[in-house]
Each structure stands twice: as structure tokens, then as C-alpha cells.
Amino acid sequence: MRIVFKTSYDSDIDLHEHWRRRAKYAVLVGIMALLPFLVGEYYLAEAANTLIWALAGMGLMIAVGHTGQVSLGHAAFLAIGAYTDAALMNVGVPFWIAFPAAGLMAGVFGAIIAIPAVRMSGIYLAIATLAVFVIVEELVIMLEPITGGVGGIMAPSITAFGISFDRYGALGNFYWLILAVVVLVTWGYANLMRSPTGRSFLAVRDSEVSARALGINVTRTKALAFGLSSGVTGLAGALMGHYIGFFNYELFSIFISINLLLVVTIGGLGFIQGAFLGAILITGMPQVIAILRDSLNANFGINIGAVPGLDTMLFSVILILFIIFEPTGLYGRWLKIRTWFEIFPLARRDMFRRHKTYLKTERMK
Amino acid sequence: MSLLDVENLAIHFGGVKAVDGVSFSVDPGEVFAIIGPNGAGKSTIFNLISRIYEPTHGTIRFDGQDITGFKAHDIARLGIARTFQNIELFDHSTVLDNLLMGRHTHRATNFVQDILFLPKVRREERAHRERVEEVIEFLELEAYRKKRIEGLPYGVRKVVEIGRALAIGPKLILLDEPASGLSVEETQDVAYWIEDMRRDMGLTVLMVEHDMSLVTQVSDRVLAVANGRPLAMGTAAEVQADPGVQAAYLGTGAAA
């Protein structure tokens, strides 16, 4: 076990308490950056998709994991981001303006609807956000001149500063663009969580009454968290639009919202890393299922391709198992495994028993 | 001049008069205790002062300022900190983070600066940490700094909550049953801390407590309430000798 001997308050303020952990993240980002040289187009596109989902997952994590507000409507913010970005670019606004504008639009919209919505909590807030989602879906269809209505809209190819970031023509550049956005957002998110703002989010999540007694304006804090959450999700939406290329309102279905909730819940509520693990699982699962299906068919002649809803059922089963056995998600499980190795052979069976408490997000109030 | 003035305070929940016509004033540097049987309205008085409840009538003045119309989240900024009868800590955070959350009223950065983690944020964080370390040292919480609340024993949580209230840097601290559920030794620690808060930190303490040994030991004045109404006020000995108070606790016909 490694003991970190701290000699200044700064070592607690720093993002990583030890240079070795910082080095590990640096290596990870390095590998991610080199990915276009290591894998083929198909897997690179999949990696880009996973990163977009991780970005959207981080957005939802701010609200659900760190502020305790369940949202079933985050597909709406993906849609707002995607449509704002595509519509602006279609009238000639360059990407580097349209993209932040998409995040800002989704964020401001989220903060505005949050002001009345955050007075609710638990299942009621989930239903309210679901209603917002339906409204946004209808708006998208009605605002046909801007959104293309039912027909859909084209997300133009990205060119900035003379470099092409086209989804197909220059996939490597497109991937790097996404990676850069994800790294920046992750950095900002990690900063937020080590600062007074992040602490006020956690305070509101864990005990509203004592948050108030400490001088935290709960309504404003929740609205801010929801605004940041929908803003980041809006950025992910804009990238998703470019990734898909041509889309209509059906891309942002309620299932996207539910999948996003799965990303944060299975990944690990309250951990930034959880959004990434969840995204890997959600985007990787259909691939794994497809491979399994093919190999079952080829090797044993069992054809499960005809079974409808197999993916959805598997997702549901995994989610239920996680909620029952590991409420802290994949990342929480990883922390336990790491601790087990770090203190080997001193781990005890009941060591984390008291830690198996649910976040208030998951409770019905 | 008194620090806290409560005048004719009342709150009615429908027909239930939880608090009805309570008046008292707390002088600066005083330890003032409110006692009473279960359901007497002691915690309700606290919730009225910290503006969680809206009083039916009456006024609350702090430092000469009428705070009856203030919002709950504006109270801490004035210098009123509180603890809760059933511990209300942030369970999924560490002791250190809980205490740092107590510094919220002193934050000088906005969320944009926080996201970018500008040098100013780091400077502020260091300053908050120094204040919090003083509290940790005062309450002897060094061993628990990096422990998450959910794994801590009850007695420690109780102390962390006092620490979080102290981290605000208040003028007045409201302690809601600081000794409930504590062992004799832990209660004695609380008594010493209350003494030190008054003497070394210049704090004014208003507390609700059932443990009469603690009340007798630390408080200058005691207010006894029953059924939302004031019964007696004076030193601990005077209040305990009051026939009305004895009747409220023991139910004899003495004060009929």
C-alpha cells in the first residue's frame, strides 16, 4: 500500500494526490490521442461515439450524480444542442461559434426550466423532465423552417481554420476534435468538483436543510447545476449531430434519455469516471451482443438474431443487478477491487458494508 | 444590548400551537439553554430562528436587525450557525469536505472561476483550509479528516456537525441537543468545548438539551418550555426548583 505523505494543503487541492496517478491519466489520454494510428476506421468511429456518450453522460452526471436531480429529459438537451449547432452552421456560422452556442443554448434552456422544476424532487422531477422532453420534441417538429421538421436536418461538414474535421473525409481529425472537447470538459468538471461550487452541489444532494443552514441558496444551486448539466449535454448533442450526419427528431428518443441514465447509474453515480465506464458499457454492449450472436450462429447454429428486444432486456437485467448489488456502479466496484489489492492481504469481507448506502437521487422522496 | 431577541414568537400548525408566545433574549457571550419535555417546541424554536419555519406571529431580532423576513439561506451570512437534532451531515463526503462546506458564506469566487480553477480559487481554498484546520484542531478531529461520514460512529458525527457550524465563523451557534446519544465522557467533552467556544472564541451559545448535568454545568440562563409556552426562566437551579417545571416533567399536580 502506498502512503501519500502530504506536506502542504496544496496536495489536497491538486487534482491528483500523487504524481503516479497523474501519470496514469496522462498515459491514458496519450493512448486515446494515438488511437487514429492504432485502429481502423470502424473502431475509431466507435471510439468517437463512446466519447460523445461519455460527454453526454458527464452532463447528466452533474445533475443526477452530483446534485441529486433525476432527469428523464436529457435527450431534449441533446436535441437542442444538435439542432442549434446544425441550424447555425447551415446559415453560415462557423463551427467554433456554433458549437459553444449550442452548449449555451441548451444550458440556458435547462437553467430556465430548472427554476420551477427544481422545487420537485425524486420521481416528480423525473416526470417533469419527461414532460419537458415531450415539449421539446413537439417544438422540433413545429419549427420546421429551422429544424427541418419531420424530414430532418443535415449537420454540415466541419471546417475550422482551414482544417477539415469531416466525419467521413477526415475521421481522425473529427475524433481528435471530440477528444479535445471531452478532455477540456472533464478538466473543467474535475475543477468544479474540488471548488466551492462543486461542494455546494454535493451539499444540496445530501441534505437540503443543512445546505440552507450553511447559507447555500438551494434553488439557485440546483438551477446552476441543471444548467451546466444540460449545457454539457448540449455540446454532446452537437457532436452527435455531426457524427450521425443527417438526423430528425427520432434520433433523440426517450430511449436515449433512459440509456443516458443507465450510463450514469451503471458507471457509478457521483464519479466523473463513472460516466466514461458507463459510456463504454452502453456503446460496447450492442457490439458484444452482435459478436456473440454471430458466433453462436456460426458455431452452434443457434439463431438468436430473431429475438426482438434482446439488447433492451440485457440492459435492464444489468441495471437491476447493479442497483441491487452495487449501487456505486462500475467505478465503485473498481475502487473496492483497487483497495483490496492495495491493502492485500488485509481486506475484510465487511469492510465496505457501511458504504453500501444509496445516494438520495435513488430514493423516492 | 442583547444579541438575539425573540419576542412573542408563535407558530401554529392548524390547531396545534407548537410554539405560543415565547419571548427571550440572549446576551453576547452567554450560554443560554432551552429545556422542556418532548414535544415542548424546543426544536421548533430553533427552526423558527433559522427561518426554516414561518412564524405565525412574533419577531426575531439578531444584532438589532429584524430577521423575521429573511430567507433560510441568508441566516448563516449574518453569523448564526446551527446543528441538528438528528444529524444532518453530507454522508457521502469526507469530514474535511463537510467542514469546508461550512465555509460557503465566505466564498469569493463564482462558478466560472471555479471551473477554470484560476489562481484565486486556489488561494481561497488554502485560506478556507486554514480556518477549517483550526476547527479540526479545536475539536480533535485530526484522525477523521479524510474519512467519509457514512462510515463514522455516531459520537464523531455529532462532533463533526458542531465543527461544520463553527467553520461558518458564527457569532451565535445554535446547538440542538448536542449531547443526545453521547456517552458520559463524550458529553463532558461537549461541555468543555462549549466553555471554550464562549471563552476563547467569544461565541454566544443557544442550546436545546435534555441532559440536565450538561445544562447545569455550562449554561448561564435556562428557559423551560412546555406545550409551546414558556414556563420559567433563570439559572439552572432556579428553573429546576420551579414548581411549574417540575409539574411539566413529572406530571404531579403541584402547579395546578
Chai-1 contact restraints between the chains, C-beta under 6 A:
chainA,res_idxA,chainB,res_idxB,connection_type,confidence,min_distance_angstrom,max_distance_angstrom,comment,restraint_id
A,Y9,B,R126,contact,1.0,0.0,6.0,A-B,restraint_1
A,Y9,B,R129,contact,1.0,0.0,6.0,A-B,restraint_2
A,I13,B,R122,contact,1.0,0.0,6.0,A-B,restraint_3
A,I13,B,E125,contact,1.0,0.0,6.0,A-B,restraint_4
A,G188,B,I115,contact,1.0,0.0,6.0,A-B,restraint_5
A,N191,B,I115,contact,1.0,0.0,6.0,A-B,restraint_6
A,N191,B,F117,contact,1.0,0.0,6.0,A-B,restraint_7
A,L192,B,D114,contact,1.0,0.0,6.0,A-B,restraint_8
A,L192,B,I115,contact,1.0,0.0,6.0,A-B,restraint_9
A,S195,B,D114,contact,1.0,0.0,6.0,A-B,restraint_10
A,S195,B,V121,contact,1.0,0.0,6.0,A-B,restraint_11
A,P196,B,R107,contact,1.0,0.0,6.0,A-B,restraint_12
A,T197,B,F111,contact,1.0,0.0,6.0,A-B,restraint_13
A,T197,B,D114,contact,1.0,0.0,6.0,A-B,restraint_14
A,R199,B,M101,contact,1.0,0.0,6.0,A-B,restraint_15
A,L202,B,F90,contact,1.0,0.0,6.0,A-B,restraint_16
A,L202,B,S93,contact,1.0,0.0,6.0,A-B,restraint_17
A,A203,B,F90,contact,1.0,0.0,6.0,A-B,restraint_18
A,A203,B,M101,contact,1.0,0.0,6.0,A-B,restraint_19
A,D206,B,F90,contact,1.0,0.0,6.0,A-B,restraint_20
A,D206,B,D91,contact,1.0,0.0,6.0,A-B,restraint_21
A,D206,B,H92,contact,1.0,0.0,6.0,A-B,restraint_22
A,S207,B,E88,contact,1.0,0.0,6.0,A-B,restraint_23
A,V209,B,E88,contact,1.0,0.0,6.0,A-B,restraint_24
A,S210,B,E88,contact,1.0,0.0,6.0,A-B,restraint_25
A,R212,B,A72,contact,1.0,0.0,6.0,A-B,restraint_26
A,R212,B,H73,contact,1.0,0.0,6.0,A-B,restraint_27
A,A213,B,S50,contact,1.0,0.0,6.0,A-B,restraint_28
A,A213,B,R82,contact,1.0,0.0,6.0,A-B,restraint_29
A,L214,B,A76,contact,1.0,0.0,6.0,A-B,restraint_30
A,L214,B,M101,contact,1.0,0.0,6.0,A-B,restraint_31
A,L214,B,G102,contact,1.0,0.0,6.0,A-B,restraint_32
A,L214,B,H104,contact,1.0,0.0,6.0,A-B,restraint_33
A,G215,B,H73,contact,1.0,0.0,6.0,A-B,restraint_34
A,G215,B,A76,contact,1.0,0.0,6.0,A-B,restraint_35
A,G215,B,R77,contact,1.0,0.0,6.0,A-B,restraint_36
A,G215,B,H104,contact,1.0,0.0,6.0,A-B,restraint_37
A,G215,B,T105,contact,1.0,0.0,6.0,A-B,restraint_38
A,I216,B,H73,contact,1.0,0.0,6.0,A-B,restraint_39
A,I216,B,H104,contact,1.0,0.0,6.0,A-B,restraint_40
A,N217,B,H73,contact,1.0,0.0,6.0,A-B,restraint_41
A,R354,B,E150,contact,1.0,0.0,6.0,A-B,restraint_42
A,R354,B,G151,contact,1.0,0.0,6.0,A-B,restraint_43
A,T357,B,E150,contact,1.0,0.0,6.0,A-B,restraint_44
